[in-house]
Amino acid sequence: MKRLLSQIIVAVLGLWLASQFVSGVVIRAYPESNFFGISLTEQWQIFLFLGIVLGLLNYFVKPILKTLSLPLEILTLGLFNLIINAGLIWLLDKIFDELYIPLFLPLVYTTLIIWGLNIVIEFFLAKNAE
């Protein structure tokens, strides 16, 4: 449960930082934005919703993708993990109109921001577990 919550926090914070500092990354709220009838009209609601979805993708889908791509992970010494992360962020971009990330450089920067935050959060969680 602690890992799922950390994935969601990292995703929300990473998307917010990327929208603030990476040019081209746009997260906007539309008047007709809703999720199962719940209206999402504020910017923070969109960040929270996208962060929850990305956190759930990282928690449930990413381990499956890492298992399937284990030979590539070994071949690239773990750098294929960044491609998996970028793929999940790209998938989130394609699913939701509220998030817009141009294809290459802003996607790479967003991936690196979320990856770095994930390392920092997991370091503090591992330090508190001891």
N, C-alpha and C positions, 0 to 999 in steps of 0.2 A: 504494500500500500504506500509505503514511504517513497519507493522508486517511481510509482505512477504519479504521485503528487509532485515529485521533483521534475519529472518529464513535462508535466503541464506547466509548472512555474517557469522552467527553462524556455519552453516554447512561447509562452506569453511574453516574457521579458525579451527573448531574442527577436521576436517579430516586432515588438515595439522599438527596440534599439535599431533594427534594420530599417524600419520606416523613418526613423529620425536621422540616421547617419549615412545610409546608402542611397545615393541618388537613383531614382527609377523605381524604387520599391514604394508602392502606394497601397494603403489600406484605407478604404472609404466605406462609409455607411450610406446605403441607399434608403429612401423613404419606404420602399416596399420590401426591405430586408427582413426576413423572419425565419424562424426555425420552429417547425411544427406549430405554427400559430402564435409563437411568442415573438413580439416585435423587437427587432434589434436596430434601434435608431441612433444610439449613441456610439461614439468611437470606441470607448472602453469596452462596450458590450461585444463589438466585433473582434477586438483584440482577445478578449476572454474566450469567446466562442472558437475562433481560429486556433488559439493556443490549446484549448481542450482537445480539439480534433487532431492537431498535430501531435500533442502529447500521447493521445490514444494510438495514433498510427505508430509513433516511436515505441510505444510499450508493447503493442500486440503484433504489428506487421514487421517491424524491423528485425526482431530475432529470427523470423521465418526467412526473410530475405538474406540475412547474414549466414544462416545455415545453408541455404541453397547456393550462395556464392562463396562458400568456404575456399574452394581452390583459387579463385581470384583474389580473395583476401590474403592467402598465403603467398601467392605470386607477387602481389604488390606490397607486401609487408604491412597490410592493414590500411593502405590508402584507398582501397575500394570502398571502405566504410564511408568516406566522404561522398562518393558517388551515390551510394544508397541514400544518404541523408539528403543530398541535392535532389534525388529522384522523388523522395517523399514530399519535399517542399514544393517541387514542381507539380506533383499530383494535387497538392492542396491548392495551388494557384489555378490549376485547370478546373477543379471542382467548384470553387467559389468565386463568384464575380467580384466580391468585395476586396479580394487580394489580387494585386497585379505586380508581377516581378518579371522584368524583361529577361530574355532567355539566358545569356551566359554570365557576364561579369557580376551584375547585381545578385544573381542566384548563387554564385560562388561566394560572394561576400556574406550574404545572408546565411548560407550554410556554415561558413567559418565562424560567424558570430554565435550561432546556436551551438555548434560543436564546442567552441571555447567555453561558453557558459555551462554546458553540460559537464565538461571536465572539472570546472571550478566547483559546481554544486556537488558532484559526486565525491570530490576530494573532501569537502566539508562534511558530507554525510558519512564517509568512511572514517573520518577523524572523530566524529561524535559517536560512532558505533564502538570504538575501542574502549 
